[in-house]
Amino acid sequence: MWALLALCFLLATGGQVAAEQVELFDSDVERVIETFANTEEFQKEARVILDSVSGKVTELNPPLTHALIAKIPLAPPQELHVKADRIDEVITQMFVVMPKQGGRRPYLILHTKANDTLVLEFGEKTDRLRRLLHLGPSAG
């Protein structure tokens, strides 16, 4: 009986993997403009982006203005290892900062299980993530 009840609950959630939603924040209007169920597709894309991390952001203050920021809670938390920067962490939340225009590539702000914050570069294109967020392809 419990197994049937659990199966019904899983089917009713439509592939949602976590209670906390994915949020899309627009820095120009300074608010969340859309929320999404935290589906397996978002989790897979988050893993692909994490796997493409190349190192720390070298800018002192990377811009947060004129950007869309996707917050993706990771369920379950994901391990991140970057030998060159001696990073060996468990990541609980990912913020993908996508500048609306201009030369700056997207970058990550990550929160760890130990409540630390990492600001990192990544190589993966954001086109799949943008589709999941119902946005057009990136301009840059």
C-alpha angles and dihedrals in degrees: 000000000000091000091053091048091049091048091051090050092050092049092047092056092062097225095316109155103187138028093227111084132228109251131202113208124192111207092201093062092029097226145088106275099185141007129206137192109263095245132179088257091061090047092051092049091048089054091050090051092047090050089056096054108134102183147291123329105255097202114101094225113011110203121265094177124102091015142123112226121199115202112203117182107211115230109214101017112254131226118238123196122181109170096190092059096032092242116160107158144139109237121212102172134025126200114192108201110205114184111220095223142001143032104324115101118220116272139186136249107195130190116208132212087252089058094251123138124226126191109203144171121232134190104212116107115243097223095107091046090048090053091051088051091050092245129135121252117289118272094220 
